[in-house]
């Protein structure tokens, strides 16, 4: 799922491709008193910039992401969020660390499929 970041988070494009875990924390008094769903957290990837003054908050969630954590009729919700390191980066680090160890110990094996 995707989201757009405000100017502070966007940092000239540095946030593009980064993942954030977003949690619905409550209503903004826009008409739906309890907007959060039972699935109160979603992971989104920043794919766009949400320029001022159109961006009213830190993140502009896609409809799919928003409706996962909140009632779409709410329109706006209070959220908390944190940057989330993708497991892919961890696996790539482990893979290269293993390859380096094998090569360093003269045990490098080339697999051809």
Gaussian input, Z-matrix of N, CA and C with variables (Angstrom, degrees):
# hf/3-21g

backbone

0 1
 N
 C     1     B1
 C     2     B2     1     A1
 N     3     B3     2     A2     1     D1
 C     4     B4     3     A3     2     D2
 C     5     B5     4     A4     3     D3
 N     6     B6     5     A5     4     D4
 C     7     B7     6     A6     5     D5
 C     8     B8     7     A7     6     D6
 N     9     B9     8     A8     7     D7
 C    10    B10     9     A9     8     D8
 C    11    B11    10    A10     9     D9
 N    12    B12    11    A11    10    D10
 C    13    B13    12    A12    11    D11
 C    14    B14    13    A13    12    D12
 N    15    B15    14    A14    13    D13
 C    16    B16    15    A15    14    D14
 C    17    B17    16    A16    15    D15
 N    18    B18    17    A17    16    D16
 C    19    B19    18    A18    17    D17
 C    20    B20    19    A19    18    D18
 N    21    B21    20    A20    19    D19
 C    22    B22    21    A21    20    D20
 C    23    B23    22    A22    21    D21
 N    24    B24    23    A23    22    D22
 C    25    B25    24    A24    23    D23
 C    26    B26    25    A25    24    D24
 N    27    B27    26    A26    25    D25
 C    28    B28    27    A27    26    D26
 C    29    B29    28    A28    27    D27
 N    30    B30    29    A29    28    D28
 C    31    B31    30    A30    29    D29
 C    32    B32    31    A31    30    D30
 N    33    B33    32    A32    31    D31
 C    34    B34    33    A33    32    D32
 C    35    B35    34    A34    33    D33
 N    36    B36    35    A35    34    D34
 C    37    B37    36    A36    35    D35
 C    38    B38    37    A37    36    D36
 N    39    B39    38    A38    37    D37
 C    40    B40    39    A39    38    D38
 C    41    B41    40    A40    39    D39
 N    42    B42    41    A41    40    D40
 C    43    B43    42    A42    41    D41
 C    44    B44    43    A43    42    D42
 N    45    B45    44    A44    43    D43
 C    46    B46    45    A45    44    D44
 C    47    B47    46    A46    45    D45
 N    48    B48    47    A47    46    D46
 C    49    B49    48    A48    47    D47
 C    50    B50    49    A49    48    D48
 N    51    B51    50    A50    49    D49
 C    52    B52    51    A51    50    D50
 C    53    B53    52    A52    51    D51
 N    54    B54    53    A53    52    D52
 C    55    B55    54    A54    53    D53
 C    56    B56    55    A55    54    D54
 N    57    B57    56    A56    55    D55
 C    58    B58    57    A57    56    D56
 C    59    B59    58    A58    57    D57
 N    60    B60    59    A59    58    D58
 C    61    B61    60    A60    59    D59
 C    62    B62    61    A61    60    D60
 N    63    B63    62    A62    61    D61
 C    64    B64    63    A63    62    D62
 C    65    B65    64    A64    63    D63
 N    66    B66    65    A65    64    D64
 C    67    B67    66    A66    65    D65
 C    68    B68    67    A67    66    D66
 N    69    B69    68    A68    67    D67
 C    70    B70    69    A69    68    D68
 C    71    B71    70    A70    69    D69
 N    72    B72    71    A71    70    D70
 C    73    B73    72    A72    71    D71
 C    74    B74    73    A73    72    D72
 N    75    B75    74    A74    73    D73
 C    76    B76    75    A75    74    D74
 C    77    B77    76    A76    75    D75
 N    78    B78    77    A77    76    D76
 C    79    B79    78    A78    77    D77
 C    80    B80    79    A79    78    D78
 N    81    B81    80    A80    79    D79
 C    82    B82    81    A81    80    D80
 C    83    B83    82    A82    81    D81
 N    84    B84    83    A83    82    D82
 C    85    B85    84    A84    83    D83
 C    86    B86    85    A85    84    D84
 N    87    B87    86    A86    85    D85
 C    88    B88    87    A87    86    D86
 C    89    B89    88    A88    87    D87
 N    90    B90    89    A89    88    D88
 C    91    B91    90    A90    89    D89
 C    92    B92    91    A91    90    D90
 N    93    B93    92    A92    91    D91
 C    94    B94    93    A93    92    D92
 C    95    B95    94    A94    93    D93
 N    96    B96    95    A95    94    D94
 C    97    B97    96    A96    95    D95
 C    98    B98    97    A97    96    D96
 N    99    B99    98    A98    97    D97
 C   100   B100    99    A99    98    D98
 C   101   B101   100   A100    99    D99
 N   102   B102   101   A101   100   D100
 C   103   B103   102   A102   101   D101
 C   104   B104   103   A103   102   D102
 N   105   B105   104   A104   103   D103
 C   106   B106   105   A105   104   D104
 C   107   B107   106   A106   105   D105
 N   108   B108   107   A107   106   D106
 C   109   B109   108   A108   107   D107
 C   110   B110   109   A109   108   D108
 N   111   B111   110   A110   109   D109
 C   112   B112   111   A111   110   D110
 C   113   B113   112   A112   111   D111
 N   114   B114   113   A113   112   D112
 C   115   B115   114   A114   113   D113
 C   116   B116   115   A115   114   D114
 N   117   B117   116   A116   115   D115
 C   118   B118   117   A117   116   D116
 C   119   B119   118   A118   117   D117
 N   120   B120   119   A119   118   D118
 C   121   B121   120   A120   119   D119
 C   122   B122   121   A121   120   D120
 N   123   B123   122   A122   121   D121
 C   124   B124   123   A123   122   D122
 C   125   B125   124   A124   123   D123
 N   126   B126   125   A125   124   D124
 C   127   B127   126   A126   125   D125
 C   128   B128   127   A127   126   D126
 N   129   B129   128   A128   127   D127
 C   130   B130   129   A129   128   D128
 C   131   B131   130   A130   129   D129
 N   132   B132   131   A131   130   D130
 C   133   B133   132   A132   131   D131
 C   134   B134   133   A133   132   D132
 N   135   B135   134   A134   133   D133
 C   136   B136   135   A135   134   D134
 C   137   B137   136   A136   135   D135
 N   138   B138   137   A137   136   D136
 C   139   B139   138   A138   137   D137
 C   140   B140   139   A139   138   D138
 N   141   B141   140   A140   139   D139
 C   142   B142   141   A141   140   D140
 C   143   B143   142   A142   141   D141
 N   144   B144   143   A143   142   D142
 C   145   B145   144   A144   143   D143
 C   146   B146   145   A145   144   D144
 N   147   B147   146   A146   145   D145
 C   148   B148   147   A147   146   D146
 C   149   B149   148   A148   147   D147
 N   150   B150   149   A149   148   D148
 C   151   B151   150   A150   149   D149
 C   152   B152   151   A151   150   D150
 N   153   B153   152   A152   151   D151
 C   154   B154   153   A153   152   D152
 C   155   B155   154   A154   153   D153
 N   156   B156   155   A155   154   D154
 C   157   B157   156   A156   155   D155
 C   158   B158   157   A157   156   D156
 N   159   B159   158   A158   157   D157
 C   160   B160   159   A159   158   D158
 C   161   B161   160   A160   159   D159
 N   162   B162   161   A161   160   D160
 C   163   B163   162   A162   161   D161
 C   164   B164   163   A163   162   D162
 N   165   B165   164   A164   163   D163
 C   166   B166   165   A165   164   D164
 C   167   B167   166   A166   165   D165
 N   168   B168   167   A167   166   D166
 C   169   B169   168   A168   167   D167
 C   170   B170   169   A169   168   D168
 N   171   B171   170   A170   169   D169
 C   172   B172   171   A171   170   D170
 C   173   B173   172   A172   171   D171
 N   174   B174   173   A173   172   D172
 C   175   B175   174   A174   173   D173
 C   176   B176   175   A175   174   D174
 N   177   B177   176   A176   175   D175
 C   178   B178   177   A177   176   D176
 C   179   B179   178   A178   177   D177
 N   180   B180   179   A179   178   D178
 C   181   B181   180   A180   179   D179
 C   182   B182   181   A181   180   D180
 N   183   B183   182   A182   181   D181
 C   184   B184   183   A183   182   D182
 C   185   B185   184   A184   183   D183
 N   186   B186   185   A185   184   D184
 C   187   B187   186   A186   185   D185
 C   188   B188   187   A187   186   D186
 N   189   B189   188   A188   187   D187
 C   190   B190   189   A189   188   D188
 C   191   B191   190   A190   189   D189
 N   192   B192   191   A191   190   D190
 C   193   B193   192   A192   191   D191
 C   194   B194   193   A193   192   D192
 N   195   B195   194   A194   193   D193
 C   196   B196   195   A195   194   D194
 C   197   B197   196   A196   195   D195
 N   198   B198   197   A197   196   D196
 C   199   B199   198   A198   197   D197
 C   200   B200   199   A199   198   D198
 N   201   B201   200   A200   199   D199
 C   202   B202   201   A201   200   D200
 C   203   B203   202   A202   201   D201
 N   204   B204   203   A203   202   D202
 C   205   B205   204   A204   203   D203
 C   206   B206   205   A205   204   D204
 N   207   B207   206   A206   205   D205
 C   208   B208   207   A207   206   D206
 C   209   B209   208   A208   207   D207
 N   210   B210   209   A209   208   D208
 C   211   B211   210   A210   209   D209
 C   212   B212   211   A211   210   D210
 N   213   B213   212   A212   211   D211
 C   214   B214   213   A213   212   D212
 C   215   B215   214   A214   213   D213
 N   216   B216   215   A215   214   D214
 C   217   B217   216   A216   215   D215
 C   218   B218   217   A217   216   D216
 N   219   B219   218   A218   217   D217
 C   220   B220   219   A219   218   D218
 C   221   B221   220   A220   219   D219
 N   222   B222   221   A221   220   D220
 C   223   B223   222   A222   221   D221
 C   224   B224   223   A223   222   D222
 N   225   B225   224   A224   223   D223
 C   226   B226   225   A225   224   D224
 C   227   B227   226   A226   225   D225
 N   228   B228   227   A227   226   D226
 C   229   B229   228   A228   227   D227
 C   230   B230   229   A229   228   D228
 N   231   B231   230   A230   229   D229
 C   232   B232   231   A231   230   D230
 C   233   B233   232   A232   231   D231
 N   234   B234   233   A233   232   D232
 C   235   B235   234   A234   233   D233
 C   236   B236   235   A235   234   D234
 N   237   B237   236   A236   235   D235
 C   238   B238   237   A237   236   D236
 C   239   B239   238   A238   237   D237
 N   240   B240   239   A239   238   D238
 C   241   B241   240   A240   239   D239
 C   242   B242   241   A241   240   D240
 N   243   B243   242   A242   241   D241
 C   244   B244   243   A243   242   D242
 C   245   B245   244   A244   243   D243
 N   246   B246   245   A245   244   D244
 C   247   B247   246   A246   245   D245
 C   248   B248   247   A247   246   D246
 N   249   B249   248   A248   247   D247
 C   250   B250   249   A249   248   D248
 C   251   B251   250   A250   249   D249
 N   252   B252   251   A251   250   D250
 C   253   B253   252   A252   251   D251
 C   254   B254   253   A253   252   D252
 N   255   B255   254   A254   253   D253
 C   256   B256   255   A255   254   D254
 C   257   B257   256   A256   255   D255
 N   258   B258   257   A257   256   D256
 C   259   B259   258   A258   257   D257
 C   260   B260   259   A259   258   D258
 N   261   B261   260   A260   259   D259
 C   262   B262   261   A261   260   D260
 C   263   B263   262   A262   261   D261
 N   264   B264   263   A263   262   D262
 C   265   B265   264   A264   263   D263
 C   266   B266   265   A265   264   D264
 N   267   B267   266   A266   265   D265
 C   268   B268   267   A267   266   D266
 C   269   B269   268   A268   267   D267
 N   270   B270   269   A269   268   D268
 C   271   B271   270   A270   269   D269
 C   272   B272   271   A271   270   D270
 N   273   B273   272   A272   271   D271
 C   274   B274   273   A273   272   D272
 C   275   B275   274   A274   273   D273
 N   276   B276   275   A275   274   D274
 C   277   B277   276   A276   275   D275
 C   278   B278   277   A277   276   D276
 N   279   B279   278   A278   277   D277
 C   280   B280   279   A279   278   D278
 C   281   B281   280   A280   279   D279
 N   282   B282   281   A281   280   D280
 C   283   B283   282   A282   281   D281
 C   284   B284   283   A283   282   D282
 N   285   B285   284   A284   283   D283
 C   286   B286   285   A285   284   D284
 C   287   B287   286   A286   285   D285
 N   288   B288   287   A287   286   D286
 C   289   B289   288   A288   287   D287
 C   290   B290   289   A289   288   D288
 N   291   B291   290   A290   289   D289
 C   292   B292   291   A291   290   D290
 C   293   B293   292   A292   291   D291
 N   294   B294   293   A293   292   D292
 C   295   B295   294   A294   293   D293
 C   296   B296   295   A295   294   D294
 N   297   B297   296   A296   295   D295
 C   298   B298   297   A297   296   D296
 C   299   B299   298   A298   297   D297
 N   300   B300   299   A299   298   D298
 C   301   B301   300   A300   299   D299
 C   302   B302   301   A301   300   D300
 N   303   B303   302   A302   301   D301
 C   304   B304   303   A303   302   D302
 C   305   B305   304   A304   303   D303
 N   306   B306   305   A305   304   D304
 C   307   B307   306   A306   305   D305
 C   308   B308   307   A307   306   D306
 N   309   B309   308   A308   307   D307
 C   310   B310   309   A309   308   D308
 C   311   B311   310   A310   309   D309
 N   312   B312   311   A311   310   D310
 C   313   B313   312   A312   311   D311
 C   314   B314   313   A313   312   D312
 N   315   B315   314   A314   313   D313
 C   316   B316   315   A315   314   D314
 C   317   B317   316   A316   315   D315
 N   318   B318   317   A317   316   D316
 C   319   B319   318   A318   317   D317
 C   320   B320   319   A319   318   D318
 N   321   B321   320   A320   319   D319
 C   322   B322   321   A321   320   D320
 C   323   B323   322   A322   321   D321
 N   324   B324   323   A323   322   D322
 C   325   B325   324   A324   323   D323
 C   326   B326   325   A325   324   D324
 N   327   B327   326   A326   325   D325
 C   328   B328   327   A327   326   D326
 C   329   B329   328   A328   327   D327
 N   330   B330   329   A329   328   D328
 C   331   B331   330   A330   329   D329
 C   332   B332   331   A331   330   D330
 N   333   B333   332   A332   331   D331
 C   334   B334   333   A333   332   D332
 C   335   B335   334   A334   333   D333
 N   336   B336   335   A335   334   D334
 C   337   B337   336   A336   335   D335
 C   338   B338   337   A337   336   D336

   B1=1.4365
   B2=1.5196
   B3=1.3124
   B4=1.4573
   B5=1.5277
   B6=1.3365
   B7=1.4607
   B8=1.5209
   B9=1.3228
   B10=1.4668
   B11=1.5252
   B12=1.3216
   B13=1.4570
   B14=1.5193
   B15=1.3292
   B16=1.4646
   B17=1.5202
   B18=1.3206
   B19=1.4602
   B20=1.5292
   B21=1.3321
   B22=1.4682
   B23=1.5267
   B24=1.3226
   B25=1.4675
   B26=1.5241
   B27=1.3177
   B28=1.4645
   B29=1.5259
   B30=1.3210
   B31=1.4645
   B32=1.5295
   B33=1.3228
   B34=1.4625
   B35=1.5189
   B36=1.3057
   B37=1.4639
   B38=1.5140
   B39=1.3277
   B40=1.4687
   B41=1.5264
   B42=1.3349
   B43=1.4726
   B44=1.5277
   B45=1.3244
   B46=1.4633
   B47=1.5323
   B48=1.3242
   B49=1.4543
   B50=1.5200
   B51=1.3204
   B52=1.4698
   B53=1.5256
   B54=1.3173
   B55=1.4600
   B56=1.5181
   B57=1.3268
   B58=1.4541
   B59=1.5222
   B60=1.3314
   B61=1.4513
   B62=1.5197
   B63=1.3255
   B64=1.4570
   B65=1.5171
   B66=1.3332
   B67=1.4536
   B68=1.5160
   B69=1.3207
   B70=1.4598
   B71=1.5280
   B72=1.3386
   B73=1.4703
   B74=1.5194
   B75=1.3313
   B76=1.4620
   B77=1.5070
   B78=1.3211
   B79=1.4602
   B80=1.5234
   B81=1.3395
   B82=1.4627
   B83=1.5196
   B84=1.3224
   B85=1.4715
   B86=1.5252
   B87=1.3231
   B88=1.4626
   B89=1.5311
   B90=1.3390
   B91=1.4569
   B92=1.5167
   B93=1.3233
   B94=1.4632
   B95=1.5345
   B96=1.3430
   B97=1.4653
   B98=1.5307
   B99=1.3152
   B100=1.4708
   B101=1.5288
   B102=1.3349
   B103=1.4613
   B104=1.5235
   B105=1.3305
   B106=1.4656
   B107=1.5191
   B108=1.3284
   B109=1.4563
   B110=1.5276
   B111=1.3278
   B112=1.4647
   B113=1.5238
   B114=1.3363
   B115=1.4656
   B116=1.5167
   B117=1.3108
   B118=1.4664
   B119=1.5265
   B120=1.3479
   B121=1.4674
   B122=1.5239
   B123=1.3210
   B124=1.4548
   B125=1.5271
   B126=1.3284
   B127=1.4616
   B128=1.5194
   B129=1.3358
   B130=1.4684
   B131=1.5219
   B132=1.3256
   B133=1.4604
   B134=1.5256
   B135=1.3253
   B136=1.4591
   B137=1.5257
   B138=1.3297
   B139=1.4590
   B140=1.5222
   B141=1.3452
   B142=1.4617
   B143=1.5271
   B144=1.3271
   B145=1.4573
   B146=1.5132
   B147=1.3173
   B148=1.4651
   B149=1.5259
   B150=1.3413
   B151=1.4636
   B152=1.5335
   B153=1.3271
   B154=1.4593
   B155=1.5227
   B156=1.2847
   B157=1.4504
   B158=1.5271
   B159=1.3291
   B160=1.4630
   B161=1.5190
   B162=1.3063
   B163=1.4577
   B164=1.5332
   B165=1.3180
   B166=1.4641
   B167=1.5236
   B168=1.3281
   B169=1.4575
   B170=1.5128
   B171=1.3094
   B172=1.4612
   B173=1.5222
   B174=1.3370
   B175=1.4596
   B176=1.5171
   B177=1.3154
   B178=1.4619
   B179=1.5228
   B180=1.3377
   B181=1.4643
   B182=1.5187
   B183=1.3246
   B184=1.4669
   B185=1.5301
   B186=1.3284
   B187=1.4695
   B188=1.5320
   B189=1.3216
   B190=1.4639
   B191=1.5294
   B192=1.3235
   B193=1.4643
   B194=1.5239
   B195=1.3313
   B196=1.4683
   B197=1.5179
   B198=1.3298
   B199=1.4655
   B200=1.5235
   B201=1.3218
   B202=1.4617
   B203=1.5244
   B204=1.3343
   B205=1.4634
   B206=1.5285
   B207=1.3491
   B208=1.4666
   B209=1.5233
   B210=1.3092
   B211=1.4597
   B212=1.5251
   B213=1.3404
   B214=1.4717
   B215=1.5269
   B216=1.3332
   B217=1.4729
   B218=1.5300
   B219=1.3347
   B220=1.4724
   B221=1.5285
   B222=1.3244
   B223=1.4676
   B224=1.5125
   B225=1.3146
   B226=1.4569
   B227=1.5247
   B228=1.3328
   B229=1.4606
   B230=1.5218
   B231=1.3134
   B232=1.4583
   B233=1.5175
   B234=1.3276
   B235=1.4657
   B236=1.5235
   B237=1.3039
   B238=1.4583
   B239=1.5214
   B240=1.3124
   B241=1.4646
   B242=1.5070
   B243=1.3140
   B244=1.4655
   B245=1.5109
   B246=1.3228
   B247=1.4600
   B248=1.5200
   B249=1.3119
   B250=1.4546
   B251=1.5190
   B252=1.3234
   B253=1.4649
   B254=1.5217
   B255=1.2960
   B256=1.4537
   B257=1.5197
   B258=1.3197
   B259=1.4570
   B260=1.5201
   B261=1.3352
   B262=1.4649
   B263=1.5231
   B264=1.3285
   B265=1.4567
   B266=1.5221
   B267=1.3214
   B268=1.4507
   B269=1.5243
   B270=1.3318
   B271=1.4571
   B272=1.5277
   B273=1.3224
   B274=1.4624
   B275=1.5276
   B276=1.3402
   B277=1.4589
   B278=1.5295
   B279=1.3270
   B280=1.4650
   B281=1.5242
   B282=1.3379
   B283=1.4572
   B284=1.5271
   B285=1.3443
   B286=1.4538
   B287=1.5282
   B288=1.3062
   B289=1.4556
   B290=1.5322
   B291=1.3177
   B292=1.4619
   B293=1.5245
   B294=1.3221
   B295=1.4725
   B296=1.5226
   B297=1.3385
   B298=1.4553
   B299=1.5295
   B300=1.3325
   B301=1.4676
   B302=1.5257
   B303=1.3142
   B304=1.4601
   B305=1.5291
   B306=1.3394
   B307=1.4588
   B308=1.5302
   B309=1.3160
   B310=1.4623
   B311=1.5321
   B312=1.3144
   B313=1.4656
   B314=1.5280
   B315=1.3438
   B316=1.4728
   B317=1.5420
   B318=1.2958
   B319=1.4543
   B320=1.5387
   B321=1.3131
   B322=1.4524
   B323=1.5170
   B324=1.3092
   B325=1.4684
   B326=1.5167
   B327=1.2973
   B328=1.4581
   B329=1.5206
   B330=1.3163
   B331=1.4599
   B332=1.5244
   B333=1.3048
   B334=1.4565
   B335=1.5247
   B336=1.3025
   B337=1.4660
   B338=1.5046
   A1=108.49
   A2=116.71
   A3=120.86
   A4=112.35
   A5=114.49
   A6=122.29
   A7=108.94
   A8=114.44
   A9=121.57
   A10=107.65
   A11=116.76
   A12=122.19
   A13=110.98
   A14=115.94
   A15=119.89
   A16=109.59
   A17=115.92
   A18=120.61
   A19=112.40
   A20=118.25
   A21=120.88
   A22=111.94
   A23=116.82
   A24=120.34
   A25=112.40
   A26=116.48
   A27=121.56
   A28=111.48
   A29=117.78
   A30=124.57
   A31=112.50
   A32=114.86
   A33=119.80
   A34=114.14
   A35=117.90
   A36=122.22
   A37=113.98
   A38=117.89
   A39=120.93
   A40=112.52
   A41=116.94
   A42=120.07
   A43=112.75
   A44=117.13
   A45=120.60
   A46=109.99
   A47=115.50
   A48=121.16
   A49=114.17
   A50=117.39
   A51=120.03
   A52=109.81
   A53=115.21
   A54=121.90
   A55=110.61
   A56=114.98
   A57=121.80
   A58=109.39
   A59=115.58
   A60=121.08
   A61=106.57
   A62=116.29
   A63=122.47
   A64=108.69
   A65=116.04
   A66=122.03
   A67=109.54
   A68=115.97
   A69=121.61
   A70=107.51
   A71=116.06
   A72=119.42
   A73=113.26
   A74=117.87
   A75=118.41
   A76=113.85
   A77=113.13
   A78=121.87
   A79=111.53
   A80=115.19
   A81=121.96
   A82=110.74
   A83=116.71
   A84=123.12
   A85=112.12
   A86=116.47
   A87=121.31
   A88=112.13
   A89=118.36
   A90=119.69
   A91=115.58
   A92=118.94
   A93=121.69
   A94=106.72
   A95=118.02
   A96=120.06
   A97=115.29
   A98=118.09
   A99=121.79
   A100=109.32
   A101=117.00
   A102=120.00
   A103=115.41
   A104=118.80
   A105=120.71
   A106=111.67
   A107=115.93
   A108=121.63
   A109=109.31
   A110=115.69
   A111=120.00
   A112=111.77
   A113=115.83
   A114=120.88
   A115=106.22
   A116=116.55
   A117=120.32
   A118=113.99
   A119=118.52
   A120=119.05
   A121=110.22
   A122=115.93
   A123=122.31
   A124=108.07
   A125=116.64
   A126=121.47
   A127=108.08
   A128=115.60
   A129=121.15
   A130=109.63
   A131=114.76
   A132=121.37
   A133=107.71
   A134=116.21
   A135=120.82
   A136=108.30
   A137=115.44
   A138=120.47
   A139=113.30
   A140=116.78
   A141=118.36
   A142=109.98
   A143=114.09
   A144=122.90
   A145=108.93
   A146=117.35
   A147=123.29
   A148=107.21
   A149=117.64
   A150=120.72
   A151=113.01
   A152=115.71
   A153=119.09
   A154=109.02
   A155=121.12
   A156=128.19
   A157=113.07
   A158=117.76
   A159=120.22
   A160=114.03
   A161=117.35
   A162=121.20
   A163=108.71
   A164=115.61
   A165=120.10
   A166=112.56
   A167=117.27
   A168=120.64
   A169=110.24
   A170=116.10
   A171=120.73
   A172=112.20
   A173=116.45
   A174=121.77
   A175=110.29
   A176=115.92
   A177=122.36
   A178=105.83
   A179=115.86
   A180=121.23
   A181=111.43
   A182=116.48
   A183=120.42
   A184=107.58
   A185=115.83
   A186=120.23
   A187=110.41
   A188=116.27
   A189=120.51
   A190=111.26
   A191=117.52
   A192=121.27
   A193=111.02
   A194=116.13
   A195=120.42
   A196=111.13
   A197=116.72
   A198=119.86
   A199=112.55
   A200=118.27
   A201=121.22
   A202=110.60
   A203=117.02
   A204=119.49
   A205=114.23
   A206=117.37
   A207=119.23
   A208=111.53
   A209=114.63
   A210=122.22
   A211=108.02
   A212=118.42
   A213=120.57
   A214=113.51
   A215=117.46
   A216=120.12
   A217=111.79
   A218=116.71
   A219=120.01
   A220=111.21
   A221=117.26
   A222=120.67
   A223=113.50
   A224=117.55
   A225=123.03
   A226=108.45
   A227=115.73
   A228=121.46
   A229=109.50
   A230=115.67
   A231=120.57
   A232=107.13
   A233=116.21
   A234=120.57
   A235=110.52
   A236=114.28
   A237=121.54
   A238=104.76
   A239=116.51
   A240=119.20
   A241=109.91
   A242=114.22
   A243=120.61
   A244=108.49
   A245=114.78
   A246=118.71
   A247=108.69
   A248=115.00
   A249=121.98
   A250=108.08
   A251=116.92
   A252=120.95
   A253=108.45
   A254=116.24
   A255=122.07
   A256=111.19
   A257=116.66
   A258=121.39
   A259=111.39
   A260=117.54
   A261=120.12
   A262=110.79
   A263=116.97
   A264=119.52
   A265=110.94
   A266=116.60
   A267=120.83
   A268=109.83
   A269=117.56
   A270=121.06
   A271=111.57
   A272=117.57
   A273=120.61
   A274=109.77
   A275=116.78
   A276=120.92
   A277=110.00
   A278=117.76
   A279=121.42
   A280=110.38
   A281=117.27
   A282=121.42
   A283=110.95
   A284=116.79
   A285=119.75
   A286=112.00
   A287=116.81
   A288=120.07
   A289=110.28
   A290=117.39
   A291=121.36
   A292=110.40
   A293=117.25
   A294=121.00
   A295=109.98
   A296=117.78
   A297=120.54
   A298=110.72
   A299=116.49
   A300=120.14
   A301=111.20
   A302=117.10
   A303=120.48
   A304=110.82
   A305=116.39
   A306=120.56
   A307=110.54
   A308=115.65
   A309=121.11
   A310=111.52
   A311=116.86
   A312=121.29
   A313=112.57
   A314=116.54
   A315=122.38
   A316=112.08
   A317=116.10
   A318=119.88
   A319=109.76
   A320=116.01
   A321=120.01
   A322=110.24
   A323=116.29
   A324=121.82
   A325=107.25
   A326=116.74
   A327=121.18
   A328=107.76
   A329=115.27
   A330=121.27
   A331=108.19
   A332=115.98
   A333=120.88
   A334=107.13
   A335=114.57
   A336=118.97
   A337=109.40
   D1=158.64
   D2=-170.73
   D3=-126.68
   D4=165.01
   D5=176.68
   D6=-154.70
   D7=162.31
   D8=172.95
   D9=-108.68
   D10=147.53
   D11=-177.25
   D12=-107.48
   D13=146.95
   D14=175.56
   D15=-72.74
   D16=178.14
   D17=-174.04
   D18=-60.90
   D19=-39.60
   D20=-178.96
   D21=-64.81
   D22=-42.02
   D23=179.47
   D24=-77.21
   D25=-35.01
   D26=-175.06
   D27=-61.86
   D28=-41.05
   D29=177.34
   D30=48.24
   D31=52.14
   D32=176.96
   D33=66.31
   D34=22.73
   D35=178.76
   D36=102.97
   D37=-5.56
   D38=-178.05
   D39=-64.35
   D40=-24.93
   D41=-178.74
   D42=-81.95
   D43=-13.55
   D44=-177.40
   D45=-59.92
   D46=126.21
   D47=179.98
   D48=92.43
   D49=-10.08
   D50=178.92
   D51=-81.02
   D52=150.13
   D53=-179.46
   D54=-103.57
   D55=143.01
   D56=177.19
   D57=-131.78
   D58=139.18
   D59=171.10
   D60=-91.90
   D61=122.88
   D62=-176.00
   D63=-114.91
   D64=130.85
   D65=-179.82
   D66=-119.45
   D67=133.08
   D68=173.69
   D69=-76.01
   D70=126.14
   D71=-178.97
   D72=-113.49
   D73=-9.74
   D74=177.37
   D75=156.97
   D76=-174.77
   D77=-176.15
   D78=-85.60
   D79=160.04
   D80=174.97
   D81=-112.29
   D82=21.06
   D83=-179.25
   D84=62.22
   D85=37.33
   D86=179.04
   D87=-100.91
   D88=13.60
   D89=174.69
   D90=120.20
   D91=-23.82
   D92=178.05
   D93=-109.03
   D94=106.66
   D95=-172.20
   D96=-66.76
   D97=-30.41
   D98=-179.15
   D99=-131.93
   D100=76.75
   D101=-171.70
   D102=-77.63
   D103=-22.22
   D104=-173.71
   D105=-68.33
   D106=137.91
   D107=177.37
   D108=-88.59
   D109=177.86
   D110=176.82
   D111=-66.92
   D112=-25.43
   D113=175.11
   D114=-94.19
   D115=86.18
   D116=-170.42
   D117=-85.29
   D118=-0.18
   D119=-179.69
   D120=-133.44
   D121=143.60
   D122=178.25
   D123=-142.44
   D124=147.65
   D125=175.53
   D126=-101.73
   D127=127.95
   D128=-179.83
   D129=-124.76
   D130=152.76
   D131=173.92
   D132=-106.41
   D133=133.84
   D134=177.17
   D135=-75.39
   D136=122.08
   D137=-178.40
   D138=-124.82
   D139=-4.14
   D140=-174.15
   D141=-155.57
   D142=165.67
   D143=177.01
   D144=-101.60
   D145=134.45
   D146=176.95
   D147=-108.45
   D148=96.61
   D149=-172.34
   D150=-74.87
   D151=152.66
   D152=173.59
   D153=-72.45
   D154=153.90
   D155=-0.97
   D156=-88.50
   D157=3.95
   D158=-177.22
   D159=-66.52
   D160=-30.93
   D161=-178.65
   D162=-85.47
   D163=110.31
   D164=-175.76
   D165=-88.07
   D166=-13.39
   D167=-179.31
   D168=-135.30
   D169=-162.87
   D170=-179.55
   D171=-78.93
   D172=-38.06
   D173=-177.78
   D174=-128.53
   D175=142.58
   D176=173.06
   D177=-112.94
   D178=102.45
   D179=-175.26
   D180=-77.08
   D181=146.80
   D182=171.83
   D183=-63.40
   D184=161.04
   D185=179.49
   D186=-57.64
   D187=-41.78
   D188=-179.59
   D189=-61.69
   D190=-45.34
   D191=179.81
   D192=-66.28
   D193=-45.80
   D194=-179.36
   D195=-60.43
   D196=-47.39
   D197=-176.55
   D198=-70.91
   D199=-15.03
   D200=174.95
   D201=-72.86
   D202=-37.62
   D203=-176.10
   D204=-104.43
   D205=-11.50
   D206=-176.28
   D207=-152.18
   D208=160.41
   D209=174.69
   D210=-67.23
   D211=120.83
   D212=-177.80
   D213=-58.30
   D214=-24.13
   D215=179.39
   D216=-66.21
   D217=-18.62
   D218=-179.37
   D219=-67.35
   D220=-33.26
   D221=179.76
   D222=75.69
   D223=-52.83
   D224=178.06
   D225=-131.93
   D226=145.23
   D227=177.84
   D228=-140.33
   D229=162.80
   D230=171.07
   D231=-86.10
   D232=139.61
   D233=-178.71
   D234=-134.93
   D235=161.32
   D236=163.01
   D237=-124.03
   D238=153.65
   D239=-178.61
   D240=-152.63
   D241=157.20
   D242=174.54
   D243=-148.91
   D244=148.99
   D245=178.05
   D246=-66.40
   D247=141.53
   D248=-175.17
   D249=-122.28
   D250=122.32
   D251=178.00
   D252=-80.02
   D253=125.42
   D254=-179.32
   D255=-66.45
   D256=143.08
   D257=176.52
   D258=-63.15
   D259=-27.09
   D260=-179.64
   D261=-59.23
   D262=-41.01
   D263=179.31
   D264=-63.81
   D265=-39.20
   D266=178.19
   D267=-62.62
   D268=-46.47
   D269=-178.95
   D270=-64.29
   D271=-38.93
   D272=178.03
   D273=-63.38
   D274=-43.40
   D275=178.81
   D276=-60.39
   D277=-47.09
   D278=-179.29
   D279=-63.12
   D280=-43.31
   D281=-179.76
   D282=-58.36
   D283=-50.79
   D284=-178.57
   D285=-67.97
   D286=-32.02
   D287=176.87
   D288=-65.45
   D289=-40.79
   D290=177.92
   D291=-66.81
   D292=-45.19
   D293=179.10
   D294=-60.20
   D295=-44.07
   D296=179.35
   D297=-61.77
   D298=-42.42
   D299=-179.98
   D300=-63.28
   D301=-42.56
   D302=179.32
   D303=-64.63
   D304=-43.53
   D305=179.96
   D306=-65.99
   D307=-42.44
   D308=-178.74
   D309=-63.12
   D310=-32.43
   D311=-179.26
   D312=-95.97
   D313=18.36
   D314=-180.00
   D315=55.75
   D316=33.37
   D317=179.51
   D318=-119.99
   D319=24.88
   D320=-177.69
   D321=-66.59
   D322=129.07
   D323=-179.01
   D324=-122.00
   D325=130.66
   D326=179.09
   D327=-101.71
   D328=123.69
   D329=177.48
   D330=-102.52
   D331=126.22
   D332=177.47
   D333=-119.42
   D334=129.54
   D335=-178.13
   D336=-120.40

